[in-house]
Amino acid sequence: WAAERKESFESDLGAAEAAFSALRLFLGEEALTEPEQLFEPLHKFLVRFDAVAKEVEDAARESARQEARQARRQAKQGPKGPGRLPNRILLDESARSQPAQRPDVTDVVAAAGGGAAGGGAAGGGAA
């Protein structure tokens, strides 16, 4: 059994060496070129290609995240432009028909509990 396995390995090794020699000739390399020397540039290219492909995928993923964040932000803010509703409480018709009146200073002081009318410290309260 061992002798048969050894013969099988030797024939496979001979086939691999013949294929490598044919590849070396096809690529225009010298006959003394080792497999490591022949495949090193290809290996370096593939390693760098994988790294760049990962960078591109990561950048695309980050871009998609930023677009999703921006879409969520815009959805929270609501539409912009002529169709946008105002960010204030709409008044009923009766309040809209009357002009806005500014409160008098004495009314504000009285409502706060001060002044002559309110009985505060300045208005002579209970003693």
KAFEN-V808300 format. One record per pair of residues at least 4 apart in sequence whose ideal C-beta (glycine too) atoms are under 7 Angstrom apart, sorted by sequence separation. I is the first residue (numbers start at 1). J is the second residue. D is the distance in whole Angstrom. If there is no record, write none. Layout:
i:j:d
I:J:D
I:J:D
//
This chain:
i:j:d
1:5:7
2:6:6
3:7:7
4:8:6
5:9:6
6:10:6
7:11:6
8:12:6
9:13:6
10:14:6
11:15:7
12:16:6
13:17:6
14:18:6
15:19:6
16:20:6
17:21:6
18:22:6
19:23:6
20:24:6
21:25:7
22:26:6
23:27:6
29:33:4
33:37:5
35:39:6
36:40:6
39:43:6
40:44:6
41:45:6
42:46:6
43:47:6
44:48:6
45:49:6
46:50:6
47:51:7
48:52:6
49:53:6
50:54:6
51:55:7
52:56:6
53:57:6
54:58:6
55:59:6
56:60:6
57:61:6
58:62:6
59:63:6
60:64:6
61:65:7
62:66:6
63:67:6
64:68:6
65:69:6
66:70:6
67:71:6
68:72:6
69:73:6
70:74:6
71:75:6
72:76:7
73:77:6
79:83:6
80:84:6
91:95:4
93:97:6
94:98:7
103:107:5
105:109:6
106:110:6
107:111:6
108:112:6
114:118:5
119:123:6
121:125:7
24:29:5
33:38:5
79:84:5
91:96:5
103:108:5
109:114:5
110:115:5
113:118:5
115:120:6
118:123:6
120:125:6
78:84:6
109:115:4
114:120:4
117:123:7
119:125:4
24:31:7
110:117:4
113:120:5
114:121:7
115:122:6
116:123:4
110:118:5
114:122:6
115:123:5
24:33:6
29:38:6
106:115:6
109:118:7
114:123:7
106:117:7
24:38:6
20:35:6
//
